[in-house]
């Protein structure tokens, strides 16, 4: 994603990391000295700060020929399948 590259962040950056990277980049490129670079940095920060804009940028940054599921590669699964054992025990208890 372009906004992440501008601020020098990885995909899983949290809000605190985004803010720290923004402040670091603003110190490097203040608006008085390099207004064009500052505008890019500000736009990247605004994109990453807003969850809706961040998700939109993530979805539009991907290759349109690749399935959307590929955007989730590398993320840990939310649930682990443990088999039918726990369910069968619950059903036997009745």
N, C-alpha and C positions, 0 to 999 in steps of 0.2 A: 504494500500500500504506500502511496506517495507521501502521505502525512507522516507515517512512521519513519520513513527514510529521512524526511526533512528534519525531524526532531531527533533522529538517531536512536530510535527505540525498536525493541523486538515486538513480535505479535502479541504476546501476553502481558504487555505493560499495564500496570494499574494506574489509578488516578493520581497517586502521589508521584509515581515515576514520570507520568506525563507532565505534571506541573513542574517538577524539578528540571526536566529536560527543556521545557519551555523557558523557564527563567534563565537557565544556562545559555540557551541560544540567544535570548534577548540581550544578555550581557555581551555576547560576542558581536551581535549585530543590532545596536541600538537604532531607533527610528531616525535619529538625527544624522547618523553617518551612512547608513545603507537602508533607505526606506523600502526599496523593492524586496530585499531579503527579509526585512522585518515583516512586511506584509505576508510573504509566504509562510513565515514562522507563525504569525498570528492566525492565519487561515488554517494551518495544520493543527494548531492547538484547539481552535474552535471546533474543527471536525472531530477530533479525538475526544473532546470533552463531552460532547452531546452524544448520548448512546444511539439515537436514531441516525444521526449523520455518520457516526462511526460504522454502524452496521451497513448503511447504504454504501459507504465507500468500500467496505470489505467485500460486499457482494458485487459491486461494479468493477473492482480491481482484478477479479479473477478472470481466467480464460473462459470465454463463453462456450467453448467446445468441450470443456471438462464438466462432469457432473458436480452439482452443488455440494454433494457429500464430501468431495475432496477438500473443501474448505475446513472440514472438521478433522482432517488427518493430523495426528500428533496430539490431539486433545485427549485427556483421559476419559474413559467411559463413565457415565454418570452412575450406572448400576452394574453390579456383577451378577451373573447368573450362577446360582448355587445349586441348581437342579430342583427336582420336584420334591425332595425329601422334606423340607419344612412345611410345604403345603399338605403333603400326605399326613404328616403328624397332626396338623391342625384338624384335618378332616376325620382322622381316626378318633380324636378326642371327643367328638360329639356323640 
